[in-house]
């Protein structure tokens, strides 16, 4: 595995601005050939840094919906159920869980009351309460900084600062700080697979 360099970060910045940007245009910006850009993007995907390309639809402009931030206070035993149900609500932009178990939903509400919108996918008996804030505006912050951007070993959580080891295990790309962590992980994985069979 290679550390990310300034060119990798610049490619990521360009893709964050427009994930449909042609490789030739990216290549012109970073001083590489389109095939070299393609190789770097493939490597970033294999390492799990890029996890997909998507579009960002402004539902407020599309349908005239109302942007809101909804804070759901779930009963302690129901946090996972509330989180899953919140993700299925219509118009959801993002869902997050706070360290205190609150589920925070950024969404655009169709022409409906907040209560009826919540009830469309969520059993309100799972909640202690909820707050709805109408948003005047919201923006996503795009951008990367090389500072603090590195992989951690999946075995010991040590930050990988130099050359590490990358290996596909069970169909997923894993990164390790050293060959001994790689061997330990693979041995444990294979033992668990044998136990399942």
N, C-alpha and C positions, 0 to 999 in steps of 0.2 A: 504494500500500500504506500502511496505517495502522499506526502502532506499537501494540503491545498496551497496553491501559490496565488500571487496577485492576479494572474490570468484567469484561474478558476473562479476567484471571487468576482472579477469583472464580468465573466460569462454569466454567473448567477445573478448579478445585478441587472444585466440586460434582459435575462429571462423573467425576472421579477417584474420589470417594467412592461414586458410584452412577451408572453410565453409562446406566441406564434411567430416570433421574429425569425426570419430565414437564417440558416447557418451562414450563408454568404455575407449577410449584413453583420452578423456577430463577428465573423472572421475579419472583416474590414476594420471593425472597432478594436479588436485585440491583436491584430497583426499576425494572424494564423491563416491557414488554408481551411476551407469548409470541411474537408475530411478530418483535419486535426481537431476542429471544434466538435464535430460529431463524436470523435473518439473520447474527448474530454467529457462531453455530456453523458455518453454511455457509461463512463467510469463513475461519474457522480451519481448516476442512477443505481449502478451496481453496489456502490457504497452506502446507498440509502439516504444520501444527502438530498437528491431530487427524488421525490416520491410520487410524482405525477404532474401532469400539465392540466390546467383547468381554465375556466373562464370566470369572470367576475360580473354577474348580472346585477344591475341596479334595479331591484324590484320596485323601488319607489317611483322611478321614472317609467318603468314598464307598465305598471298597473295603477299607479297613484296610491299605493299603500302607504301606511304610516310607519315610520321607523321607530322602534322601541328597544329599550333595554329592560329585560324582565329578570328579577332576582327571585328565585324560588327557594324558600326555606323548607327543605324536606324533613320529614321525620327521620331520625337517625337510621332506622332499619330500611328506609325506602330510598336512600340517595341514589343507588344504582338504577332502580326502576324509574325514578323521576328523571335522571339524566338521559336514559334511553328513550323515554316518552317525549322529552323535550326536543330531542334531535329529530323526532318524526313530525313535529308541529309544522304546519304549512308556513312558508316564508322565512324559515330559520336561516340566518347567515352563519352563525357560529354558536357553539355551546361550550361552556367551560365549568369546571368544578373548582370552587375555592377550597383552601385548606380547612375551612370550617364546615365543609359539606354543602354549602350553598351552591345552587346551580344557577349560572348566569347565562341568559339567552339574549343574543342580539338578533332581532328579527324585523321583518316588515309585516305589519298586521293588515290583513285584508279588511274590507268593510265589515267589521264585527266588533263586539265588545271584547276586552281582554279576557274576561271570564269565559265567554263562549268559545273563544279561540283556544284557551288553555284546555277546556273540557273536551275539545275535539279529539285529543290524543292522551290526555292526562287525567287520572283519577285524583280529584282535588282532596280526597280524604288522605292522600299520602303526604299532604303539605301541612306545615304549621301555619304558613302564610306566604304571601307573595307581594312584591312591589313592582309597579310598572312605571317606567320613566319614558315620557315622549322625548325623542331626540331632536334637537334643532339641527344637528349635523354630526356626522361621524366619518372618519377617514381611516384607511388602513395605512400603516407605516411600512413602506417597503425599503429595504436596504440591508446591507450586510457590512460587517466590520471584521477584519481579519483578527482583531483582538478577541481572544477567548474562544475562537472557533476551531475546535479540534475534536477528534473522536475519543471516546473512552473505551477501555477494554471491557468486553462483556463479562469477563470472569472476575477481575479484581477492581474494576471501575477506575483504574489508573489512567490518567490522561496520556494519550499517545502523542508524544512530541516529535519523535523521529520516525524512522521506518518501523512500521508495525507489520502485522500479518493479517491478510484478508482471506477468508475461506467461506465457501458456500456450504452450509450445514442444514440439512432438511429443507432445501429450497430457498433458504434465506442467507443473505450475505452478512457475515459476522466479522467484527474487527477485534484483534487481540494485540496486546502490547508486546508479546514475545511468543516464541514457539512453545514454551512450557504451558502457558495459559491456553494456547490453541489445543495442545494435546489433552490437557485436563478437560476442557469443554467437550471435545470430540469424544473422549472416553466416557464421560458422563452421559452424553447424548446417546451414544451407541448402547450403553448399559440400559438406559430407560427404554429405548426402542426394543431391545431384546426382551425386557420384562413385559412389554405390551403384547408381544407376540406369543 
